[in-house]
Amino acid sequence: MSTPELSWFKSSHSSSASGDCVEVALAWHKSSYSSASGDDCVEIAATPHTIHIRDSKNPTGPTLTLSPAAWTEFVCHSAQRRGSGRTLS
């Protein structure tokens, strides 16, 4: 099954041999803090052990991957900075 909302990629645990490939699907979600005009969009795809982050303007470009703990720390830190009136640098 394939849908436009899913992004498939080869698992890093697959071998380089053509017959031993495992693909994983990511469901990307746009950040609620991204602008409605679509020009400042951050998307994430969460799995049990990794949070994938990308720029929606470049969906085939590089992604940042973090552990759930690192992502939680980032979100909490960002929320604290936002609440204090300071902006992120």
C-alpha positions in Angstrom: 0.0 0.0 0.0 1.3 3.4 -0.9 -0.2 6.8 -0.2 1.1 10.4 -0.9 1.2 11.0 2.9 3.8 8.3 3.4 7.5 8.7 2.6 9.4 5.4 2.0 13.1 5.0 2.6 15.4 2.0 2.9 16.2 1.0 6.4 19.8 1.4 7.6 19.6 -2.3 8.8 19.1 -3.5 5.2 22.0 -5.0 3.4 23.4 -3.6 0.2 22.3 -6.7 -1.7 19.2 -6.1 -3.8 17.2 -8.9 -2.3 17.7 -7.9 1.4 15.9 -4.5 1.5 13.5 -3.4 4.2 11.7 -0.1 3.6 10.2 2.0 6.3 7.3 4.4 5.8 7.3 7.8 7.6 4.1 9.8 8.0 5.1 13.5 7.9 3.2 16.1 9.8 3.5 19.9 9.4 4.3 21.8 12.6 1.4 23.8 14.0 3.8 26.8 14.3 4.6 26.8 10.6 3.1 29.6 8.6 -0.1 29.1 6.7 1.4 30.4 3.5 3.6 27.4 3.3 6.9 29.2 3.1 8.1 28.4 6.7 7.2 24.8 7.1 8.9 22.3 9.4 7.6 18.8 9.3 8.3 15.9 11.6 7.8 12.1 11.4 7.9 10.2 14.6 8.9 6.6 15.1 9.4 4.8 18.5 13.2 5.4 18.5 13.7 8.4 16.2 12.2 11.8 15.4 12.8 12.9 11.8 12.7 16.6 10.9 12.7 18.2 7.5 12.0 21.4 5.6 8.7 20.8 3.7 10.0 23.0 0.8 12.7 20.3 0.2 11.0 16.9 1.0 13.8 14.9 -0.7 16.5 16.9 0.9 18.4 16.2 4.1 16.6 15.4 7.4 17.7 15.8 10.9 17.1 12.8 13.2 16.9 13.0 17.0 16.1 10.6 19.8 12.7 11.2 21.4 14.5 12.4 24.5 16.5 15.0 22.6 13.4 16.1 20.7 11.5 16.5 24.0 14.3 18.5 25.5 14.4 20.8 22.4 10.6 21.3 22.5 10.6 22.1 26.2 13.6 24.5 25.8 11.8 26.2 22.9 8.6 26.6 24.8 10.5 28.2 27.7 12.3 30.6 25.4 9.0 31.5 23.7 7.2 32.1 27.0 10.0 34.4 28.2 9.5 36.8 25.2 13.0 35.9 23.8 13.3 34.5 20.3 15.4 31.5 19.3 18.7 32.3 17.8 
